[in-house]
């Protein structure tokens, strides 16, 4: 089932990478992964954020990663 988050991830990952060359695709994927890695480090992104806010951001990144895996699995299968 595609949720709004799945649709957004699909648009960002698949829609924006269709016409990229291999080096461009590698750079895009590296940047995407680096952004998610950074956002998971809530102590860096939100040093003054409440524990609830940090937990929420971490949970959102986990949901994005799961949606990414599901979208990529669907596009290859």
N, CA, C and O atoms as a MOPAC input file, in Angstrom:
PM7 MOZYME 1SCF
protein

 N      0.83700 1    -1.18700 1     0.00000 1
 C      0.00000 1     0.00000 1     0.00000 1
 C      0.87900 1     1.24700 1     0.00000 1
 O      1.77300 1     1.38800 1     0.83300 1
 N      0.61900 1     2.12800 1    -0.92300 1
 C      1.39300 1     3.35800 1    -1.00400 1
 C      0.79100 1     4.42100 1    -0.09700 1
 O     -0.35300 1     4.83900 1    -0.27900 1
 N      1.56800 1     4.84300 1     0.86900 1
 C      1.18000 1     5.94000 1     1.74000 1
 C      1.69200 1     7.23700 1     1.12000 1
 O      2.49200 1     7.19000 1     0.18600 1
 N      1.25500 1     8.38200 1     1.61300 1
 C      1.81200 1     9.63600 1     1.09800 1
 C      3.34200 1     9.68400 1     1.22200 1
 O      4.01700 1    10.24000 1     0.35500 1
 N      3.88600 1     9.10500 1     2.29400 1
 C      5.33800 1     9.07300 1     2.45400 1
 C      5.97900 1     8.21900 1     1.36000 1
 O      7.01300 1     8.59600 1     0.80700 1
 N      5.37400 1     7.07400 1     1.04500 1
 C      5.88500 1     6.22500 1    -0.03000 1
 C      5.89100 1     6.97900 1    -1.36100 1
 O      6.85500 1     6.90100 1    -2.12200 1
 N      4.82000 1     7.70200 1    -1.63000 1
 C      4.71300 1     8.45200 1    -2.88000 1
 C      5.79200 1     9.53100 1    -2.94400 1
 O      6.41300 1     9.72300 1    -3.98900 1
 N      6.01600 1    10.22900 1    -1.84500 1
 C      7.04500 1    11.26100 1    -1.80800 1
 C      8.43000 1    10.66500 1    -2.03200 1
 O      9.21900 1    11.19900 1    -2.81200 1
 N      8.72400 1     9.57000 1    -1.35500 1
 C     10.02100 1     8.91700 1    -1.51800 1
 C     10.17000 1     8.42500 1    -2.95100 1
 O     11.24100 1     8.54800 1    -3.54500 1
 N      9.10600 1     7.87300 1    -3.50200 1
 C      9.15500 1     7.39200 1    -4.87900 1
 C      9.45800 1     8.54300 1    -5.83600 1
 O     10.27600 1     8.39700 1    -6.74400 1
 N      8.81200 1     9.66600 1    -5.63900 1
 C      9.05200 1    10.81800 1    -6.50100 1
 C     10.47600 1    11.32600 1    -6.36400 1
 O     11.11100 1    11.68900 1    -7.35400 1
 N     10.97900 1    11.35000 1    -5.13100 1
 C     12.32100 1    11.86800 1    -4.90100 1
 C     13.40500 1    10.91900 1    -5.39000 1
 O     14.41500 1    11.35800 1    -5.94100 1
 N     13.20300 1     9.63100 1    -5.19300 1
 C     14.23000 1     8.67700 1    -5.59200 1
 C     14.13400 1     8.27200 1    -7.04600 1
 O     15.12500 1     8.34200 1    -7.77200 1
 N     12.97200 1     7.85300 1    -7.48000 1
 C     12.84400 1     7.32500 1    -8.82700 1
 C     12.59900 1     8.42700 1    -9.85700 1
 O     13.18900 1     8.42800 1   -10.93700 1
 N     11.73100 1     9.35300 1    -9.50500 1
 C     11.38700 1    10.40900 1   -10.44400 1
 C     12.54300 1    11.33200 1   -10.77200 1
 O     12.64900 1    11.81400 1   -11.90000 1
 N     13.39300 1    11.57900 1    -9.82200 1
 C     14.50600 1    12.50300 1   -10.05200 1
 C     15.76600 1    11.81700 1   -10.55300 1
 O     16.74500 1    12.49100 1   -10.87400 1
 N     15.76400 1    10.52100 1   -10.62500 1
 C     16.98100 1     9.82100 1   -11.02300 1
 C     16.87300 1     9.16300 1   -12.39200 1
 O     17.85100 1     8.59300 1   -12.87700 1
 N     15.71500 1     9.23000 1   -13.01900 1
 C     15.48400 1     8.53600 1   -14.28900 1
 C     16.51900 1     8.84100 1   -15.35400 1
 O     17.03200 1     7.91900 1   -15.98900 1
 N     16.83400 1    10.08700 1   -15.56200 1
 C     17.69300 1    10.48800 1   -16.67300 1
 C     19.12500 1    10.80300 1   -16.26200 1
 O     19.86300 1    11.42800 1   -17.02400 1
 N     19.52100 1    10.38200 1   -15.08100 1
 C     20.87100 1    10.66900 1   -14.61800 1
 C     21.86900 1     9.66300 1   -15.16600 1
 O     21.55700 1     8.48600 1   -15.34300 1
 N     23.06500 1    10.14700 1   -15.42700 1
 C     24.15200 1     9.24800 1   -15.80400 1
 C     24.58700 1     8.47400 1   -14.56300 1
 O     24.18700 1     8.80700 1   -13.44800 1
 N     25.38100 1     7.47200 1   -14.75000 1
 C     25.83700 1     6.66000 1   -13.61600 1
 C     26.55300 1     7.50200 1   -12.55100 1
 O     26.25800 1     7.34100 1   -11.36700 1
 N     27.48000 1     8.39200 1   -12.92400 1
 C     28.12700 1     9.22000 1   -11.89100 1
 C     27.14200 1    10.15600 1   -11.18200 1
 O     27.23900 1    10.37300 1    -9.97400 1
 N     26.19700 1    10.70400 1   -11.94400 1
 C     25.19600 1    11.58600 1   -11.34200 1
 C     24.29800 1    10.80500 1   -10.38700 1
 O     23.96300 1    11.29200 1    -9.30600 1
 N     23.91200 1     9.60100 1   -10.78300 1
 C     23.07500 1     8.75800 1    -9.93300 1
 C     23.80600 1     8.41000 1    -8.65000 1
 O     23.22600 1     8.46000 1    -7.56600 1
 N     25.08100 1     8.05600 1    -8.77100 1
 C     25.87800 1     7.72500 1    -7.57900 1
 C     25.96400 1     8.92600 1    -6.63400 1
 O     25.86000 1     8.77200 1    -5.41700 1
 N     26.15300 1    10.11100 1    -7.19400 1
 C     26.22900 1    11.31900 1    -6.36400 1
 C     24.89000 1    11.61000 1    -5.69100 1
 O     24.85400 1    11.99100 1    -4.52100 1
 N     23.79400 1    11.43100 1    -6.42300 1
 C     22.47000 1    11.66400 1    -5.85000 1
 C     22.20500 1    10.70000 1    -4.70000 1
 O     21.77400 1    11.11500 1    -3.62400 1
 N     22.45900 1     9.42700 1    -4.92200 1
 C     22.22000 1     8.41500 1    -3.88300 1
 C     23.11600 1     8.66700 1    -2.67400 1
 O     22.67700 1     8.51200 1    -1.53400 1
 N     24.36700 1     9.05500 1    -2.91500 1
 C     25.27100 1     9.35700 1    -1.81200 1
 C     24.76100 1    10.54500 1    -1.00400 1
 O     24.78700 1    10.52600 1     0.22700 1
 N     24.30000 1    11.57000 1    -1.70000 1
 C     23.75900 1    12.74300 1    -1.00400 1
 C     22.50100 1    12.41700 1    -0.21900 1
 O     22.32800 1    12.87300 1     0.91100 1
 N     21.62400 1    11.62500 1    -0.82400 1
 C     20.38200 1    11.20200 1    -0.15200 1
 C     20.71700 1    10.42900 1     1.11400 1
 O     20.16500 1    10.70000 1     2.18000 1
 N     21.62000 1     9.46800 1     0.99300 1
 C     21.99800 1     8.63900 1     2.14600 1
 C     22.66700 1     9.47200 1     3.22600 1
 O     22.41200 1     9.28100 1     4.41500 1
 N     23.52800 1    10.40300 1     2.80700 1
 C     24.20500 1    11.26300 1     3.77400 1
 C     23.21300 1    12.14100 1     4.52900 1
 O     23.35800 1    12.36200 1     5.73100 1
 N     22.20000 1    12.64100 1     3.81500 1
 C     21.17900 1    13.45000 1     4.47900 1
 C     20.44500 1    12.63600 1     5.53900 1
 O     20.24500 1    13.10900 1     6.65800 1
 N     20.04400 1    11.41900 1     5.19200 1
 C     19.34900 1    10.57800 1     6.17100 1
 C     20.25000 1    10.25100 1     7.35800 1
 O     19.79500 1    10.24300 1     8.50200 1
 N     21.52200 1     9.98200 1     7.08800 1
 C     22.47200 1     9.71700 1     8.17100 1
 C     22.58400 1    10.92100 1     9.10300 1
 O     22.60900 1    10.76900 1    10.32400 1
 N     22.65200 1    12.11600 1     8.51900 1
 C     22.74000 1    13.33600 1     9.32000 1
 C     21.48200 1    13.53500 1    10.15600 1
 O     21.56500 1    13.83500 1    11.34700 1
 N     20.32300 1    13.36900 1     9.53500 1
 C     19.07200 1    13.57700 1    10.26300 1
 C     18.89400 1    12.58000 1    11.40200 1
 O     18.24100 1    12.88700 1    12.39900 1
 N     19.47000 1    11.39200 1    11.26200 1
 C     19.39600 1    10.41100 1    12.35000 1
 C     20.20200 1    10.85400 1    13.56400 1
 O     19.94600 1    10.40900 1    14.68300 1
 N     21.14800 1    11.70600 1    13.34700 1
 C     21.96500 1    12.21200 1    14.46200 1
 C     21.26700 1    13.42800 1    15.06600 1
 O     21.67700 1    14.57500 1    14.88900 1
 N     20.21500 1    13.12400 1    15.77000 1
 C     19.34700 1    14.18900 1    16.27600 1
 C     20.05800 1    15.11500 1    17.24800 1
 O     19.66800 1    16.27400 1    17.39000 1
 N     21.08800 1    14.62900 1    17.91700 1
 C     21.82700 1    15.48900 1    18.83900 1
 C     22.57800 1    16.57900 1    18.08900 1
 O     22.88600 1    17.62500 1    18.66000 1
 N     22.87500 1    16.34300 1    16.81000 1
 C     23.53700 1    17.34200 1    15.97500 1
 C     22.50200 1    18.27800 1    15.35500 1
 O     22.67000 1    19.49700 1    15.35800 1
 N     21.43900 1    17.69400 1    14.82600 1
 C     20.41400 1    18.49100 1    14.14300 1
 C     19.57700 1    19.32400 1    15.10100 1
 O     19.19900 1    20.45500 1    14.79500 1
 N     19.29600 1    18.75600 1    16.25100 1
 C     18.43000 1    19.42300 1    17.22700 1
 C     19.07900 1    19.42100 1    18.60700 1
 O     18.55600 1    18.79400 1    19.52900 1
 N     20.20800 1    20.10900 1    18.76600 1
 C     20.90800 1    20.04500 1    20.05100 1
 C     20.07600 1    20.53600 1    21.23400 1
 O     20.25900 1    20.07600 1    22.36100 1
 N     19.17300 1    21.46200 1    20.97500 1
 C     18.33400 1    21.98900 1    22.04800 1
 C     16.90900 1    21.44500 1    21.99300 1
 O     16.02900 1    21.89500 1    22.72700 1
 N     16.69800 1    20.47100 1    21.11300 1
 C     15.35800 1    19.90500 1    20.95700 1
 C     14.98200 1    19.01100 1    22.12600 1
 O     15.84100 1    18.41600 1    22.77600 1
 N     13.70900 1    18.93000 1    22.37700 1
 C     13.21600 1    18.07600 1    23.44900 1
 C     13.43400 1    16.61100 1    23.07700 1
 O     13.57200 1    16.28400 1    21.89900 1
 N     13.46400 1    15.73800 1    24.06600 1
 C     13.59200 1    14.30700 1    23.76600 1
 C     12.47600 1    13.81500 1    22.83100 1
 O     12.71300 1    12.96900 1    21.96900 1
 N     11.28300 1    14.34200 1    23.00400 1
 C     10.17300 1    13.93600 1    22.15200 1
 C     10.40600 1    14.33700 1    20.70000 1
 O     10.13400 1    13.55800 1    19.78600 1
 N     10.91100 1    15.55200 1    20.48600 1
 C     11.19900 1    16.02900 1    19.14400 1
 C     12.29900 1    15.19400 1    18.49400 1
 O     12.19800 1    14.81600 1    17.32600 1
 N     13.33600 1    14.91500 1    19.25400 1
 C     14.43000 1    14.07400 1    18.73600 1
 C     13.93100 1    12.67800 1    18.38200 1
 O     14.28200 1    12.13400 1    17.33500 1
 N     13.12700 1    12.11000 1    19.24400 1
 C     12.57300 1    10.78200 1    18.97500 1
 C     11.68900 1    10.81100 1    17.72900 1
 O     11.71100 1     9.88400 1    16.92000 1
 N     10.91500 1    11.87800 1    17.58300 1
 C     10.04800 1    12.01300 1    16.42000 1
 C     10.84000 1    12.10600 1    15.12500 1
 O     10.48300 1    11.47200 1    14.13200 1
 N     11.91400 1    12.89100 1    15.12700 1
 C     12.74800 1    13.00800 1    13.93600 1
 C     13.41000 1    11.67400 1    13.61300 1
 O     13.45300 1    11.26600 1    12.45200 1
 N     13.92200 1    10.99800 1    14.62800 1
 C     14.55300 1     9.70000 1    14.40700 1
 C     13.54200 1     8.71100 1    13.83700 1
 O     13.86000 1     7.95900 1    12.91500 1
 N     12.33400 1     8.70700 1    14.37700 1
 C     11.29000 1     7.79500 1    13.89500 1
 C     10.92200 1     8.12300 1    12.45300 1
 O     10.69300 1     7.21300 1    11.65600 1
 N     10.86100 1     9.41000 1    12.10400 1
 C     10.54600 1     9.80500 1    10.73500 1
 C     11.61600 1     9.29500 1     9.77000 1
 O     11.29200 1     8.77200 1     8.70400 1
 N     12.87300 1     9.44500 1    10.13700 1
 C     13.95500 1     8.95900 1     9.27400 1
 C     13.84500 1     7.45000 1     9.09200 1
 O     14.07300 1     6.94300 1     7.99400 1
 N     13.50200 1     6.73800 1    10.14100 1
 C     13.33300 1     5.28700 1    10.02400 1
 C     12.18800 1     4.94900 1     9.07700 1
 O     12.29300 1     4.00800 1     8.29000 1
 N     11.10500 1     5.70000 1     9.14600 1
 C      9.97700 1     5.47600 1     8.23100 1
 C     10.38000 1     5.77000 1     6.78300 1
 O      9.97300 1     5.05800 1     5.86500 1
 N     11.17300 1     6.80900 1     6.58500 1
 C     11.65800 1     7.12400 1     5.24100 1
 C     12.53000 1     5.99800 1     4.71700 1
 O     12.40200 1     5.60000 1     3.55900 1
 N     13.41300 1     5.48400 1     5.55400 1
 C     14.28200 1     4.38000 1     5.12700 1
 C     13.46200 1     3.13100 1     4.76700 1
 O     13.75800 1     2.46000 1     3.77800 1
 N     12.44200 1     2.82400 1     5.56300 1
 C     11.58600 1     1.67000 1     5.24800 1
 C     10.83700 1     1.89100 1     3.93800 1
 O     10.75100 1     0.98500 1     3.10800 1
 N     10.30100 1     3.08300 1     3.75300 1
 C      9.59400 1     3.39400 1     2.50900 1
 C     10.55100 1     3.28200 1     1.32500 1
 O     10.17900 1     2.76800 1     0.27000 1
 N     11.75800 1     3.75500 1     1.49400 1
 C     12.77200 1     3.66400 1     0.43900 1
 C     13.03300 1     2.20900 1     0.06700 1
 O     13.05500 1     1.85900 1    -1.11300 1
 N     13.22800 1     1.37700 1     1.05800 1
 C     13.47400 1    -0.04300 1     0.78600 1
 C     12.30100 1    -0.67400 1     0.04800 1
 O     12.49700 1    -1.42500 1    -0.90700 1
 N     11.09900 1    -0.37600 1     0.48100 1
 C      9.91100 1    -0.94900 1    -0.15500 1
 C      9.73600 1    -0.44900 1    -1.58500 1
 O      9.39200 1    -1.22600 1    -2.47700 1
 N      9.96700 1     0.82700 1    -1.80500 1
 C      9.85800 1     1.39500 1    -3.15100 1
 C     10.90100 1     0.79700 1    -4.06600 1
 O     10.59700 1     0.43000 1    -5.20100 1
 N     12.13000 1     0.69400 1    -3.58600 1
 C     13.19200 1     0.14000 1    -4.42800 1
 C     12.96500 1    -1.33800 1    -4.70000 1
 O     13.24900 1    -1.81400 1    -5.79900 1
 N     12.45600 1    -2.07200 1    -3.71400 1
 C     12.14000 1    -3.48300 1    -3.92900 1
 C     11.05400 1    -3.63500 1    -4.98500 1
 O     11.14500 1    -4.50400 1    -5.85200 1
 N     10.01800 1    -2.78600 1    -4.91500 1
 C      8.91800 1    -2.84800 1    -5.87600 1
 C      9.37600 1    -2.48900 1    -7.29300 1
 O      8.90400 1    -3.06200 1    -8.27500 1
 N     10.31200 1    -1.52500 1    -7.38000 1
 C     10.73600 1    -1.08300 1    -8.70800 1
 C     11.64500 1    -2.11500 1    -9.38800 1
 O     11.78700 1    -2.10900 1   -10.61000 1
 N     12.25300 1    -2.99100 1    -8.60100 1
 C     13.13700 1    -3.99600 1    -9.17700 1
 C     12.42900 1    -5.32200 1    -9.40500 1
 O     12.91900 1    -6.16000 1   -10.16200 1
 N     11.29500 1    -5.52300 1    -8.76900 1
 C     10.61500 1    -6.80000 1    -8.85500 1
 C      9.49500 1    -6.83800 1    -9.75900 1
 O      8.85200 1    -7.87800 1    -9.90200 1

